[in-house]
Amino acid sequence: QVQLVESGGGLVQAGGSLRLSCAASGSFFSINAMGWYRQAPGKRRELVAAITSGGSTNYADSVKGRFTISRDNVKKTVYLQMNSLKPEDTAVYYCNVDVYSPGKYSYWGQGIQVTVSS
């Protein structure tokens, strides 16, 4: 079983910054990909950014150049630095982690609210 604890959300004005963190704990052999998704009211959950165990990253077009995903493998934590925030970034953000336990499993965090005011 894997537990994910997210932190760092909140209310910020447009143009501001927030940093999300997601720490993984529990019983598993290794962490593979880690990522952040978001879901705005009335919309489908979408990928924001992901990072592989080797450090390769990919981003949604809407956040490229503004958001940066990173990970600390020792702390088993993934981060999302969000700069130049826009009102359309308002959503619940979810951490997603793929582990090998053995066998491959995917886990979700509980979600954290990010609200950007105009």
C-alpha positions in Angstrom: 0.0 0.0 0.0 1.2 3.5 -0.8 0.2 6.8 0.8 0.5 10.1 -1.0 0.4 13.4 1.0 -0.1 16.5 -1.0 0.6 20.1 0.2 1.1 23.6 -1.1 -2.2 24.5 -2.6 -4.2 27.6 -1.8 -5.4 30.9 -3.1 -3.2 33.2 -5.1 -3.7 36.2 -7.4 -3.1 36.0 -11.1 0.6 36.2 -11.9 1.5 34.7 -8.6 3.3 31.4 -7.8 2.6 28.2 -5.8 4.6 25.1 -5.2 2.9 21.8 -4.8 4.5 18.8 -3.1 3.5 15.2 -3.0 5.3 12.8 -0.7 5.0 9.0 -1.1 5.3 6.5 1.7 4.5 2.8 2.2 5.7 -0.5 1.0 7.1 -0.7 -2.5 10.3 -1.5 -4.4 10.7 1.6 -6.5 8.8 4.6 -7.9 8.5 4.9 -11.6 6.7 7.8 -13.1 5.3 10.6 -11.0 2.9 13.2 -12.2 0.3 15.9 -11.5 -3.2 16.1 -13.0 -5.9 18.6 -12.4 -9.7 18.7 -12.7 -11.7 21.9 -12.9 -15.4 22.0 -12.2 -17.4 20.4 -15.0 -14.2 19.3 -16.8 -12.4 16.1 -17.2 -9.2 15.3 -15.3 -6.2 16.2 -17.4 -2.5 15.7 -17.2 -0.5 18.7 -16.2 3.0 17.4 -16.0 4.9 14.1 -15.5 8.4 13.0 -14.8 10.0 9.6 -15.3 12.4 7.9 -13.0 15.1 9.0 -15.3 14.1 12.6 -15.1 12.4 13.0 -18.5 9.5 15.4 -18.4 6.4 16.3 -20.4 3.9 19.0 -19.9 0.5 20.0 -21.1 0.7 22.7 -23.7 -1.2 25.1 -21.5 1.4 25.1 -18.8 4.6 24.9 -20.8 7.1 27.6 -19.8 5.1 28.4 -16.6 5.2 25.1 -14.6 8.1 22.9 -13.7 7.9 19.4 -12.4 10.8 17.9 -10.4 11.4 15.0 -8.0 13.6 14.1 -5.1 14.1 10.3 -5.2 15.6 10.2 -1.7 12.6 12.0 -0.2 10.2 10.1 -2.6 8.6 13.4 -3.4 7.4 15.1 -6.5 7.1 18.9 -6.9 5.2 21.2 -9.2 6.4 24.8 -9.3 3.7 26.9 -10.8 4.6 30.4 -11.9 2.6 33.1 -13.8 -0.6 31.5 -12.6 -3.8 32.3 -14.5 -7.4 32.0 -13.4 -7.8 29.1 -15.8 -5.3 27.2 -13.7 -7.9 27.0 -11.0 -8.7 23.3 -10.3 -8.2 20.5 -7.9 -4.7 19.1 -8.5 -4.0 15.4 -8.0 -0.7 13.7 -7.6 -0.2 10.4 -9.3 2.6 7.9 -8.7 3.4 4.6 -10.4 5.3 2.1 -8.3 6.8 -1.4 -8.7 5.7 -3.4 -5.6 6.3 -6.0 -7.3 3.9 -5.6 -10.1 3.0 -2.2 -11.4 0.5 -0.1 -9.5 -0.8 3.4 -9.8 -1.9 5.6 -6.9 -3.6 8.9 -6.5 -3.4 11.6 -3.9 -6.5 13.0 -2.3 -6.4 16.2 -4.3 -5.5 19.8 -3.4 -7.3 22.9 -4.3 -5.5 25.7 -6.3 -7.5 28.8 -6.8 -6.2 31.7 -8.9 -8.1 35.0 -8.6 -8.2 37.6 -11.4 
